[in-house]
């Protein structure tokens, strides 16, 4: 990477009004992990991802700016649903678009640490390291 990438911090939410399943079941989690690995390998510098029972956090950078962050989020959700279909699981119902948070290069480490502590704040585990549905595939860029 020549310079700092374009940075994004987004949350993908299940539609709580119509979706009772949880993303953290073993079968759902494993399918999502595969999608996160693909994103990290081919589509973005994935600094942190976190799967919670009803939402997914993505903290990432790209060398080229996204024209439409909601469109990118939609592609991620479609990839997850296709991974579910390949495993003979029903598609999930998502909230349209995504929640976007501003993040600057100097705030990247704090944003990553905040995302990784989410299951502790949610009282799902005592230590963030105990949560298996998360990852930090890409190192933080210079200046983070």
Order of alpha helices (4+ residues) and beta strands (2+ residues): beta-alpha-beta-beta-alpha-beta-alpha-alpha-beta
